[in-house]
Amino acid sequence: MGATAGAVWGRVEQQDFRSRVRGTLLGVSVGDALGAPVDVLDLEEIREAYGADGIADLVFAYGRRGAVTHLTQLTLFSVDGLIRAQVRRDTGAWHPPTDLHRAYLRWASTQRDWGPDERRKDDGWLAREEWLYARREPTRALLIGFGDDTMGTLESPKSPAELGPEATARSAPFGLLVGWEPQLVVQLAVECAAQTHGHPTAYLSAGAYAVIVHGLARGESLDAAVQRALGLLAARPGHEPVSGALQHALGAVRQGLPTAARVEELAADGSADGVLGAAVYCALVGEDVRHGLCLAVNHDGPSGATGALTGGLLGALHGETALPPAWLAELEGRPTLLELADDFAMEMTQGPALHGPGGSSPGWLVRYPRA
């Protein structure tokens, strides 16, 4: 698999990249938080509870405003796993899916344990963040997939009939590997998705989402990034539902003003391909980030996952400053999100200065142990 070369980054490029990394992670989380309170409601129930326009602001869920769910939690551990994979590469142990699986097992511990276990020094700093030790409606596929140490693979996937969007929703960070070739981004996302979602529709949706984010993080338009994803999907068996959903989303843009009914039609039964298509549509037609996210959560389908995917796309496209500041101010775990985003950006742009032949930073290796 490919790698990111740190020596080619100028200061302006580093600042732009950091903004897009922050935007992606904050976007996923804000979309998740906006949609979480209405995830199980249909549009009529949403409007009955929040007015004719539906939900238009962060509201209470899990005892606070701006609370996030397992979708954000797992996205954070995706980032942690990617950093650890880069650090572990120094040892010659270069198999990112394994490092991601270990990261997801650390997430699974947050769903079982009361709090961090200080005796597990190799867990790194993220697994010691107490606010993450909260069970926020993880699906059965996630609990089964990460319920033991056996890693699902494409040859032997976990839950081979699972079509849900959860693996797709944790895959935005793979797209931030901007120094990788697009086909390798797809492959990594697909392999990691198969650890919990073994149906081709689910894991190919994850691959498509990751490579769309990858295009946006490299400065492409959303339409161009989707077209690239379609080209890469075409060679993979079972791609038809995912390709069809993306093409449907592109076509829907030309069908008049955006409506909740159109988002619902795209999301269909809530499977990964439909939610991906709906998110792409919302990101394409939104007048701004706020409008795109509100469109993504006010419909009969899975509001949380659609909001999270839409937020990741808009954050990667526009950077952190385009996100509504009032929402960011109330977002659960924002300091952790920003710290992790900045660590990821630093690792990807300046990794050799943190760990390499010339020496290693002890503090960095405490945060992201090689073990």
Wavefront OBJ file of the C-alpha trace (Angstrom):
o trace
v 0.000 0.000 0.000
v 1.035 3.576 -0.571
v 2.396 6.107 1.857
v 2.575 9.841 2.336
v 5.866 11.603 1.754
v 6.385 14.346 4.298
v 9.130 16.280 2.470
v 6.909 17.699 -0.287
v 4.582 19.743 1.927
v 4.882 23.529 1.952
v 3.402 25.668 4.700
v 0.326 26.714 2.712
v -0.364 23.101 1.698
v -0.025 21.966 5.307
v -2.492 24.609 6.496
v -5.017 23.719 3.806
v -4.683 20.017 4.578
v -5.138 20.565 8.310
v -8.293 22.596 7.642
v -9.721 19.811 5.490
v -8.831 17.139 8.072
v -10.469 19.174 10.810
v -13.425 19.891 8.558
v -13.917 16.226 7.728
v -13.847 14.985 11.318
v -15.915 17.875 12.668
v -18.331 17.523 9.735
v -18.930 13.840 10.393
v -19.500 14.582 14.068
v -21.808 17.572 13.569
v -23.904 15.641 11.041
v -24.063 12.724 13.446
v -25.061 14.981 16.362
v -27.711 16.785 14.304
v -29.301 13.553 13.125
v -28.963 11.440 16.272
v -32.086 12.724 18.092
v -34.334 11.994 15.094
v -32.673 8.861 13.764
v -35.657 6.629 14.527
v -38.357 9.189 13.628
v -40.114 9.577 10.302
v -40.551 13.005 8.734
v -44.045 13.517 10.129
v -42.802 12.771 13.644
v -39.777 15.066 13.167
v -42.022 17.952 12.087
v -44.451 17.282 14.906
v -41.603 17.498 17.402
v -39.573 20.359 15.904
v -41.891 22.370 13.663
v -42.707 22.587 9.967
v -39.055 22.931 8.948
v -38.033 19.892 10.966
v -34.867 19.814 13.011
v -32.717 22.862 12.257
v -30.419 23.018 15.269
v -28.635 20.744 17.712
v -31.058 19.441 20.339
v -30.837 17.211 23.382
v -29.871 13.567 23.037
v -28.133 11.336 25.566
v -28.517 14.050 28.190
v -26.920 16.984 26.335
v -26.963 19.075 23.198
v -24.516 18.074 20.498
v -24.111 14.473 21.624
v -22.517 12.098 19.117
v -23.029 8.376 18.546
v -20.982 5.311 17.689
v -20.560 6.738 14.167
v -18.303 9.504 15.478
v -16.635 7.249 18.014
v -15.567 4.783 15.335
v -14.456 7.556 13.001
v -12.066 8.748 15.699
v -10.662 5.265 16.142
v -10.213 5.038 12.367
v -7.932 8.078 12.612
v -6.103 6.610 15.591
v -5.540 3.355 13.703
v -4.197 5.159 10.637
v -1.662 7.103 12.712
v -0.607 3.934 14.497
v -0.168 2.180 11.152
v 2.203 4.925 9.985
v 4.191 4.738 13.224
v 4.362 0.937 13.127
v 5.680 1.040 9.579
v 9.103 1.863 11.043
v 9.178 -1.654 12.483
v 8.573 -3.274 9.091
v 5.085 -4.360 10.196
v 3.059 -2.711 7.414
v -0.480 -4.008 7.281
v -2.891 -1.118 7.922
v -6.072 -3.274 8.099
v -4.575 -5.033 11.120
v -3.768 -1.728 12.818
v -7.283 -0.482 12.095
v -8.744 -3.673 13.524
v -6.749 -3.199 16.712
v -8.028 0.372 16.912
v -11.612 -0.818 16.516
v -11.070 -3.374 19.263
v -10.029 -0.478 21.493
v -13.360 1.144 20.604
v -15.120 -2.105 21.513
v -13.536 -1.882 24.956
v -15.162 1.526 25.439
v -18.524 -0.166 24.902
v -17.870 -2.816 27.579
v -15.750 -1.124 30.229
v -16.705 1.517 32.768
v -13.665 3.620 31.918
v -10.043 3.548 30.764
v -7.709 0.888 32.097
v -4.481 2.702 32.959
v -2.628 -0.594 33.004
v -2.974 -0.908 29.220
v -0.116 1.433 28.328
v -0.143 0.366 24.681
v -3.668 1.705 24.144
v -2.455 5.245 23.491
v -4.131 8.483 24.506
v -7.421 8.256 22.613
v -8.545 5.124 24.448
v -8.014 7.009 27.729
v -10.556 9.716 26.850
v -13.292 9.095 29.415
v -16.101 10.710 27.407
v -15.774 7.952 24.801
v -16.861 5.330 27.347
v -20.523 5.735 26.468
v -22.676 3.259 24.597
v -24.472 5.175 21.851
v -26.666 2.681 20.033
v -23.979 0.528 18.348
v -25.541 -1.889 15.885
v -25.449 -5.652 16.181
v -23.064 -5.915 13.230
v -20.533 -3.708 15.016
v -20.748 -5.593 18.292
v -20.393 -8.932 16.496
v -17.611 -7.759 14.219
v -15.500 -6.445 17.046
v -16.726 -8.899 19.654
v -13.600 -11.040 19.480
v -10.028 -10.825 18.185
v -10.771 -12.502 14.853
v -10.465 -9.991 12.019
v -12.940 -10.177 9.177
v -11.378 -10.131 5.712
v -12.655 -10.003 2.156
v -12.049 -13.737 1.920
v -13.777 -14.395 5.253
v -15.848 -11.317 6.146
v -17.852 -10.726 9.281
v -21.657 -10.517 8.810
v -21.629 -11.311 5.073
v -25.309 -10.368 4.685
v -24.995 -6.987 6.438
v -26.002 -4.012 4.265
v -26.009 -1.175 6.818
v -24.142 2.151 6.480
v -22.087 2.004 9.675
v -18.831 0.870 8.035
v -19.231 3.575 5.403
v -19.760 6.195 8.107
v -16.409 5.405 9.760
v -14.483 5.523 6.472
v -13.983 9.252 5.862
v -10.479 9.206 7.431
v -9.214 6.813 4.764
v -9.940 9.519 2.215
v -7.576 11.862 4.065
v -4.605 9.748 2.980
v -3.999 12.261 0.218
v -0.538 10.900 -0.591
v -1.999 7.513 -1.511
v -3.206 6.502 -4.933
v -7.035 6.469 -5.128
v -7.280 2.741 -5.828
v -5.313 2.007 -2.657
v -7.647 4.215 -0.623
v -10.580 2.194 -1.971
v -8.844 -1.073 -1.142
v -8.034 -0.106 2.438
v -11.567 1.140 3.125
v -13.066 -2.005 1.603
v -10.841 -4.326 3.634
v -11.591 -2.488 6.874
v -15.332 -2.385 6.191
v -15.385 -6.163 5.729
v -14.405 -6.466 9.380
v -18.056 -5.808 10.260
v -20.041 -5.451 7.022
v -19.315 -8.354 4.717
v -21.821 -7.742 1.936
v -20.276 -6.216 -1.231
v -22.840 -3.421 -1.254
v -21.755 -2.343 2.229
v -18.000 -2.607 1.831
v -17.961 -1.116 -1.662
v -20.018 1.813 -0.373
v -17.282 2.372 2.204
v -14.653 2.290 -0.520
v -16.613 4.700 -2.696
v -17.162 7.137 0.172
v -13.489 7.071 1.145
v -12.284 7.807 -2.378
v -14.818 10.622 -2.811
v -13.467 12.226 0.382
v -9.973 11.605 -1.011
v -10.780 13.618 -4.136
v -12.282 16.461 -2.105
v -9.294 16.567 0.255
v -7.062 16.907 -2.812
v -9.044 19.880 -4.088
v -11.374 18.228 -6.615
v -15.029 19.180 -7.044
v -17.620 16.829 -5.593
v -18.897 15.900 -9.046
v -15.372 15.033 -10.219
v -14.711 13.006 -7.076
v -17.911 11.004 -7.608
v -17.009 10.353 -11.239
v -13.598 9.055 -10.140
v -15.284 6.762 -7.621
v -17.576 5.391 -10.332
v -14.585 4.610 -12.514
v -12.793 2.769 -9.719
v -15.911 0.840 -8.706
v -16.590 -0.419 -12.215
v -13.925 -3.119 -12.040
v -15.134 -4.586 -8.731
v -17.633 -7.452 -8.559
v -20.943 -6.464 -7.000
v -20.511 -2.747 -7.626
v -23.822 -2.246 -9.444
v -25.999 -1.165 -6.463
v -23.375 1.342 -5.293
v -22.667 2.703 -8.768
v -26.403 2.932 -9.407
v -26.976 4.862 -6.179
v -24.248 7.382 -7.042
v -25.547 7.835 -10.578
v -29.066 8.256 -9.201
v -27.792 10.979 -6.857
v -26.107 12.840 -9.705
v -29.262 12.622 -11.795
v -31.483 13.819 -8.953
v -29.585 17.107 -8.804
v -31.181 18.080 -12.117
v -34.734 17.281 -10.991
v -35.704 20.576 -9.402
v -35.472 22.003 -5.905
v -34.292 19.588 -3.195
v -36.987 18.007 -1.056
v -37.193 15.558 1.821
v -39.055 13.178 -0.478
v -36.113 13.081 -2.878
v -33.646 12.398 -0.061
v -35.910 9.648 1.219
v -36.150 8.127 -2.259
v -32.366 8.067 -2.568
v -31.836 6.635 0.916
v -34.367 3.898 0.075
v -34.280 1.151 2.711
v -31.349 2.654 4.610
v -28.702 0.326 3.216
v -25.180 1.644 2.701
v -25.544 2.389 -1.007
v -28.758 4.385 -0.557
v -27.429 6.404 2.378
v -24.262 7.164 0.413
v -26.312 8.337 -2.559
v -28.494 10.516 -0.337
v -25.432 12.076 1.315
v -23.817 12.875 -2.025
v -27.078 14.479 -3.176
v -27.403 16.599 -0.022
v -23.794 17.771 -0.313
v -24.292 18.665 -3.987
v -27.544 20.624 -3.642
v -27.046 22.265 -0.247
v -26.881 26.050 -0.497
v -24.353 25.964 2.318
v -23.187 23.491 4.959
v -26.113 24.183 7.291
v -28.684 23.699 4.529
v -27.023 20.528 3.263
v -26.927 18.999 6.730
v -30.517 19.924 7.562
v -31.607 18.361 4.288
v -29.635 15.229 5.206
v -31.426 14.631 8.514
v -35.043 15.659 7.810
v -36.530 12.609 6.106
v -37.889 9.152 6.871
v -34.537 7.394 6.483
v -31.517 6.987 8.818
v -30.883 10.603 9.789
v -27.704 10.024 11.795
v -25.776 8.120 9.137
v -26.953 10.401 6.309
v -25.983 13.451 8.340
v -22.577 12.007 9.234
v -21.730 11.109 5.629
v -22.933 14.473 4.342
v -20.937 16.314 6.993
v -17.770 14.444 6.090
v -18.162 15.378 2.436
v -18.869 19.048 3.128
v -16.059 19.309 5.674
v -13.528 17.796 3.286
v -14.763 20.034 0.481
v -14.827 23.361 2.318
v -12.622 22.951 5.405
v -13.424 23.628 9.036
v -14.306 27.325 8.707
v -17.401 26.524 6.621
v -19.030 24.577 9.465
v -21.611 26.409 11.618
v -19.639 27.762 14.612
v -22.646 27.651 16.941
v -22.910 23.909 16.321
v -19.201 23.350 16.810
v -19.348 25.226 20.117
v -21.772 22.645 21.534
v -20.330 19.539 19.881
v -19.506 16.735 22.279
v -15.809 15.858 22.355
v -14.698 18.806 20.206
v -11.316 19.212 21.968
v -10.560 15.533 21.343
v -11.643 15.804 17.715
v -9.393 18.796 17.094
v -6.424 17.264 18.880
v -6.724 14.045 16.918
v -7.211 15.903 13.626
v -4.092 17.960 14.208
v -2.103 14.868 15.171
v -3.226 13.157 11.970
v -2.276 16.175 9.861
v 1.118 16.376 11.542
v 1.801 12.666 11.105
v 0.859 12.723 7.447
v 2.873 15.837 6.614
v 5.813 15.597 9.036
v 5.942 11.962 10.093
v 9.659 11.441 9.364
v 10.490 14.208 11.840
v 8.446 12.462 14.544
v 9.755 8.945 14.026
v 12.288 7.794 11.518
v 15.933 6.929 10.877
v 17.082 10.240 12.341
v 15.400 9.639 15.682
v 11.986 9.478 17.317
v 9.945 11.731 19.560
v 9.350 9.853 22.835
v 6.182 11.839 23.466
v 4.746 10.861 20.075
v 5.425 7.189 20.689
v 3.654 7.420 24.051
v 0.621 8.851 22.285
v 0.783 6.335 19.442
v 2.695 3.261 20.662
v 4.237 0.902 18.150
v 3.178 -2.163 20.136
l 1 2 3 4 5 6 7 8 9 10 11 12 13 14 15 16 17 18 19 20 21 22 23 24 25 26 27 28 29 30 31 32 33 34 35 36 37 38 39 40 41 42 43 44 45 46 47 48 49 50 51 52 53 54 55 56 57 58 59 60 61 62 63 64 65 66 67 68 69 70 71 72 73 74 75 76 77 78 79 80 81 82 83 84 85 86 87 88 89 90 91 92 93 94 95 96 97 98 99 100 101 102 103 104 105 106 107 108 109 110 111 112 113 114 115 116 117 118 119 120 121 122 123 124 125 126 127 128 129 130 131 132 133 134 135 136 137 138 139 140 141 142 143 144 145 146 147 148 149 150 151 152 153 154 155 156 157 158 159 160 161 162 163 164 165 166 167 168 169 170 171 172 173 174 175 176 177 178 179 180 181 182 183 184 185 186 187 188 189 190 191 192 193 194 195 196 197 198 199 200 201 202 203 204 205 206 207 208 209 210 211 212 213 214 215 216 217 218 219 220 221 222 223 224 225 226 227 228 229 230 231 232 233 234 235 236 237 238 239 240 241 242 243 244 245 246 247 248 249 250 251 252 253 254 255 256 257 258 259 260 261 262 263 264 265 266 267 268 269 270 271 272 273 274 275 276 277 278 279 280 281 282 283 284 285 286 287 288 289 290 291 292 293 294 295 296 297 298 299 300 301 302 303 304 305 306 307 308 309 310 311 312 313 314 315 316 317 318 319 320 321 322 323 324 325 326 327 328 329 330 331 332 333 334 335 336 337 338 339 340 341 342 343 344 345 346 347 348 349 350 351 352 353 354 355 356 357 358 359 360 361 362 363 364 365 366 367 368 369 370 371
